[in-house]
């Protein structure tokens, strides 16, 4: 049988049928296109699975993922380089130094107390009042995008709505010209490709060149706002001092946040969720009709289920500060841990 939601083979109980552990290969495009059978195998047969190609330890069960996320002493965010990329990393750093700015560690890559101190800046910039003030603009922008294709009776949902809506909203707050959203999309795509660790060295250097191009786009915005602050989110990020640091963010920190946590972290995740939600509703028309019958009641539930079933962020990383034994597997200190959110979200346990 086939699961209509995931498109994967299932048993008589509707559960994804996994594949043998020895056959799991995340460099296989088919596995990446639909990783859920591999996740099931890992959860059931190898909840701590070593990917020997990269020297990464995958964690897939819900309780284990939750434990790793909460235990920042044994599993800090400071990221260790994957095996064999030292020479490439040096070339990338040299390229940043020659042509742009070496990005500092992002908010997601920091541990407390540094993380908490920096998080205070973001809590201020993204304060509830400011977000509420954006709602009318969000609504009008959504209608404008839909009006552009509604009379056609069909559309490419990702290109026509799911990509431009988040980019327009974030770009508006980051001082970007609305006409530049597809240029920004090319930069974020290049950034994400390097994060995937499947590029050749030449491709990784090209991705870095693209990020540096983005840096030179945003640097004049930083410079202008330092001279002339305004009531905007980006102005707050540029000009608000972090009390414990006794200073504002420097250029290296701003460029890291602009790409990783703002445009990639904000737009890519939103694009994935909007796309995944419509895809699921299209496959389950009864859920669409239920949503239409009472949006106020069912929309919050829909959002949570879309995030669970089609995780917009499939996995992120932690490292081990000490030797850790989990499910009979010894994970040495200074190892990289892959936290598989999307696997944990489907854990029947």
ROSEMI-25693 format. One record per residue (C-alpha): x, y, z; residue number from 1; residue in three letters. Coordinates in steps of 0.001 Angstrom, whole numbers, plus 500000, padded with zeros to 6 digits. Example, Ala and Ser with C-alpha at 12.3 -4.5 7.8 and 13.67 -1.06 7.14 Angstrom:
BEGIN
      x      y      z  nr rest
 512300 495500 507800   1  ala
 513670 498940 507140   2  ser
This chain:
BEGIN
      x      y      z  nr rest
 500000 500000 500000   1  unk
 500977 503646 499618   2  unk
 500601 506416 502215   3  unk
 498729 509211 500415   4  unk
 500303 511844 502650   5  unk
 503964 510848 502319   6  unk
 503839 508925 499039   7  unk
 505835 506099 500635   8  unk
 505137 502368 500872   9  unk
 503324 501392 504074  10  unk
 502362 498200 505880  11  unk
 498833 497044 506731  12  unk
 498758 499490 509643  13  unk
 499614 502481 507441  14  unk
 503185 502789 508763  15  unk
 506052 503709 506459  16  unk
 508096 500665 505489  17  unk
 511718 501402 506143  18  unk
 514801 500208 504297  19  unk
 517763 498258 505720  20  unk
 520091 500418 507804  21  unk
 523042 499459 505621  22  unk
 521238 500907 502590  23  unk
 520624 504372 504055  24  unk
 522512 506984 502065  25  unk
 521581 510641 502378  26  unk
 523734 511383 499336  27  unk
 521094 509475 497333  28  unk
 518681 511993 495811  29  unk
 515762 509572 496164  30  unk
 516386 509241 499917  31  unk
 516518 513028 500294  32  unk
 513347 513493 498234  33  unk
 511470 511313 500727  34  unk
 513580 510487 503802  35  unk
 510728 509186 505968  36  unk
 511258 505439 505345  37  unk
 514940 505902 506237  38  unk
 513931 507802 509368  39  unk
 511640 504930 510392  40  unk
 514442 502399 510004  41  unk
 516794 504564 512031  42  unk
 514228 505089 514818  43  unk
 513400 501380 515021  44  unk
 516742 499706 514352  45  unk
 519474 502320 514920  46  unk
 518266 505286 517012  47  unk
 521897 506409 517175  48  unk
 523209 505880 513653  49  unk
 526734 506714 512520  50  unk
 526937 507995 508946  51  unk
 530487 506871 508231  52  unk
 530653 508938 505034  53  unk
 530763 512131 507081  54  unk
 531447 510901 510595  55  unk
 528064 512201 511844  56  unk
 525885 510608 514546  57  unk
 522161 510799 513733  58  unk
 519574 511015 516546  59  unk
 516018 510219 515423  60  unk
 513721 509305 518347  61  unk
 511529 511999 519896  62  unk
 512675 511572 523507  63  unk
 516339 511506 522480  64  unk
 516027 514630 520307  65  unk
 514292 516443 523148  66  unk
 517028 515365 525569  67  unk
 519823 516564 523268  68  unk
 518139 519935 522713  69  unk
 517692 520529 526446  70  unk
 521142 519303 527502  71  unk
 523328 522167 526313  72  unk
 526158 521150 528650  73  unk
 526841 517801 526984  74  unk
 525504 518844 523560  75  unk
 526552 522461 522856  76  unk
 525754 524289 519617  77  unk
 529370 525050 518726  78  unk
 529740 523279 515412  79  unk
 532623 520970 514562  80  unk
 533613 520724 510906  81  unk
 532647 517573 509083  82  unk
 535433 515147 508238  83  unk
 537811 516153 505454  84  unk
 536679 519745 504841  85  unk
 539541 521595 506570  86  unk
 541297 522654 503359  87  unk
 538026 523736 501761  88  unk
 537049 525712 504864  89  unk
 540401 527532 504741  90  unk
 539836 528512 501101  91  unk
 536325 529744 501894  92  unk
 537583 531817 504820  93  unk
 540315 533327 502644  94  unk
 537684 534268 500064  95  unk
 535597 536029 502715  96  unk
 538658 537886 503973  97  unk
 539688 538971 500485  98  unk
 536328 540105 499133  99  unk
 533843 540470 501983 100  unk
 533326 539822 505689 101  unk
 533927 536548 507564 102  unk
 530496 535722 509047 103  unk
 530491 535421 512831 104  unk
 528740 532594 514664 105  unk
 524971 532917 514268 106  unk
 522392 533019 517038 107  unk
 521556 529348 516412 108  unk
 525229 528439 516724 109  unk
 525783 530096 520127 110  unk
 525476 528666 523626 111  unk
 524391 530377 526841 112  unk
 525084 532863 528237 113  unk
 526108 534295 524851 114  unk
 523009 532927 523134 115  unk
 520630 534367 525721 116  unk
 522321 537768 525572 117  unk
 522062 537937 521791 118  unk
 518531 536539 521860 119  unk
 517482 539573 523902 120  unk
 518303 541767 520900 121  unk
 516073 539686 518643 122  unk
 513257 539649 521190 123  unk
 513405 543449 521167 124  unk
 513539 543756 517374 125  unk
 510714 541214 516867 126  unk
 508581 542523 519717 127  unk
 504854 541599 519541 128  unk
 503633 545141 518840 129  unk
 505841 545432 515782 130  unk
 504726 542026 514471 131  unk
 501051 542941 514951 132  unk
 501614 546129 512991 133  unk
 502764 544033 510033 134  unk
 499519 542053 509784 135  unk
 497651 544511 507484 136  unk
 500670 544641 505156 137  unk
 500917 540838 505198 138  unk
 497249 540545 504291 139  unk
 497385 543107 501476 140  unk
 500583 541580 500065 141  unk
 498970 538128 500094 142  unk
 495949 539434 498182 143  unk
 498150 541175 495615 144  unk
 500064 537967 494927 145  unk
 496857 535922 494602 146  unk
 495195 538569 492412 147  unk
 498038 538158 489930 148  unk
 497055 534549 489115 149  unk
 493516 533979 490407 150  unk
 491838 534640 487030 151  unk
 494074 532032 485378 152  unk
 492482 529303 487489 153  unk
 495884 527742 488146 154  unk
 499370 528687 489333 155  unk
 502810 527472 490309 156  unk
 502094 527887 494027 157  unk
 505722 527870 495118 158  unk
 506926 530446 492592 159  unk
 503780 532581 492634 160  unk
 503145 532716 496395 161  unk
 505214 530581 498780 162  unk
 508558 532095 497738 163  unk
 507690 535787 497222 164  unk
 505443 536322 500269 165  unk
 508072 535657 502977 166  unk
 510807 537367 500970 167  unk
 508698 540488 500441 168  unk
 507772 540686 504134 169  unk
 511299 540076 505416 170  unk
 512867 542259 502734 171  unk
 510559 545096 503718 172  unk
 511873 544960 507282 173  unk
 515502 544514 506171 174  unk
 515615 547547 503873 175  unk
 515690 545549 500615 176  unk
 514050 546779 497409 177  unk
 510960 544635 496572 178  unk
 512228 544391 492988 179  unk
 515265 542477 494284 180  unk
 513486 539502 495890 181  unk
 514478 537010 493184 182  unk
 518061 538220 493397 183  unk
 517910 537618 497161 184  unk
 516343 534208 496522 185  unk
 519368 533264 494389 186  unk
 521652 534218 497292 187  unk
 519674 532183 499845 188  unk
 519551 529170 497493 189  unk
 523321 529292 497138 190  unk
 523737 529537 500921 191  unk
 521475 526530 501533 192  unk
 523278 524454 498913 193  unk
 526553 524838 500795 194  unk
 524870 523921 504071 195  unk
 523818 520613 502481 196  unk
 527475 519463 502331 197  unk
 526960 517861 498888 198  unk
 528803 520471 496809 199  unk
 532127 520098 495077 200  unk
 534836 522500 496228 201  unk
 534236 524640 493135 202  unk
 530515 524806 493876 203  unk
 531172 525708 497520 204  unk
 533426 528582 496470 205  unk
 530728 529764 494054 206  unk
 528186 529715 496927 207  unk
 530585 531798 498995 208  unk
 530946 534315 496153 209  unk
 527153 534586 496051 210  unk
 527004 535247 499790 211  unk
 529695 537915 499468 212  unk
 527599 539546 496737 213  unk
 524739 539658 499247 214  unk
 527052 541153 501863 215  unk
 527898 544054 499555 216  unk
 524179 544589 498927 217  unk
 523374 544905 502633 218  unk
 526501 546681 503890 219  unk
 525382 550123 502588 220  unk
 522081 549596 504444 221  unk
 523977 548958 507693 222  unk
 526158 552024 507125 223  unk
 523178 554264 506372 224  unk
 521228 553139 509434 225  unk
 524194 553718 511726 226  unk
 524227 557316 510536 227  unk
 520446 557736 510381 228  unk
 518549 555282 512660 229  unk
 514861 554737 511966 230  unk
 511897 552839 513396 231  unk
 512447 549540 511598 232  unk
 513449 546034 512497 233  unk
 516785 546225 510693 234  unk
 517579 549561 512347 235  unk
 517023 547927 515745 236  unk
 519360 545058 514838 237  unk
 522026 547502 513671 238  unk
 521782 550052 516473 239  unk
 520576 548294 519649 240  unk
 523361 547647 522134 241  unk
 523553 544249 523810 242  unk
 524019 545286 527476 243  unk
 526268 542391 528461 244  unk
 528535 543059 525449 245  unk
 528602 546820 525837 246  unk
 528250 547253 522078 247  unk
 526053 546735 519035 248  unk
 526510 543941 516504 249  unk
 529536 544367 514248 250  unk
 529489 543861 510469 251  unk
 530548 540211 510700 252  unk
 527701 539450 513123 253  unk
 525153 541405 511086 254  unk
 526063 539616 507846 255  unk
 525812 536231 509557 256  unk
 522369 537051 510925 257  unk
 521168 538579 507665 258  unk
 521766 535395 505676 259  unk
 521469 532544 508178 260  unk
 518804 533598 510661 261  unk
 516854 536281 508782 262  unk
 516550 535465 505092 263  unk
 517344 531733 505115 264  unk
 515964 531023 508585 265  unk
 512912 533197 508020 266  unk
 512045 532893 504338 267  unk
 513077 529318 503499 268  unk
 511226 527841 506474 269  unk
 508099 529866 505669 270  unk
 508255 528907 501991 271  unk
 508563 525219 502918 272  unk
 505654 525384 505358 273  unk
 503318 527284 503016 274  unk
 504161 524844 500218 275  unk
 503808 521758 502400 276  unk
 500480 522924 503792 277  unk
 498909 523465 500387 278  unk
 500307 520152 499134 279  unk
 498739 518291 502062 280  unk
 495393 520072 501654 281  unk
 495413 519271 497941 282  unk
 495828 515560 498709 283  unk
 493178 515648 501453 284  unk
 490230 517628 500203 285  unk
 488125 516722 503231 286  unk
 490645 518585 505397 287  unk
 490402 521573 503071 288  unk
 486616 521609 503453 289  unk
 486975 521281 507230 290  unk
 489351 524248 507268 291  unk
 486957 526341 505177 292  unk
 484092 525524 507529 293  unk
 485776 527214 510514 294  unk
 489202 528776 509808 295  unk
 489516 530297 513279 296  unk
 489225 526879 514899 297  unk
 491156 524713 512454 298  unk
 493921 526937 511055 299  unk
 496106 526779 514201 300  unk
 495778 522984 514187 301  unk
 496648 522842 510490 302  unk
 499789 524911 510997 303  unk
 501021 522645 513804 304  unk
 500332 519482 511791 305  unk
 502058 520829 508671 306  unk
 505113 521681 510772 307  unk
 505049 518159 512251 308  unk
 504396 516147 509092 309  unk
 506522 518121 506618 310  unk
 509202 519683 508808 311  unk
 510509 522847 507093 312  unk
 513822 522204 508866 313  unk
 514566 518498 508631 314  unk
 517718 518518 510774 315  unk
 520322 520689 512502 316  unk
 523525 520043 514432 317  unk
 524997 519885 517914 318  unk
 528380 518629 519128 319  unk
 529370 516493 522105 320  unk
 531405 518154 524859 321  unk
 532106 514783 526527 322  unk
 531850 511083 525677 323  unk
 528164 510113 525628 324  unk
 526682 506608 525537 325  unk
 523175 506384 524093 326  unk
 521309 503180 523137 327  unk
 524540 501235 523549 328  unk
 526463 503459 521133 329  unk
 529473 505397 522418 330  unk
 529599 508874 520908 331  unk
 533086 510319 521473 332  unk
 533615 513856 522713 333  unk
 533912 516458 519950 334  unk
 531623 514500 517607 335  unk
 528966 516142 515470 336  unk
 525370 515173 516288 337  unk
 522623 515429 513669 338  unk
 519298 516258 515321 339  unk
 516630 514862 513002 340  unk
 513581 516943 513894 341  unk
 511512 515523 511036 342  unk
 512168 511948 512200 343  unk
 511303 512749 515817 344  unk
 508062 514447 514732 345  unk
 506806 511134 513310 346  unk
 507928 508931 516181 347  unk
 504935 506793 517220 348  unk
 506518 506275 520636 349  unk
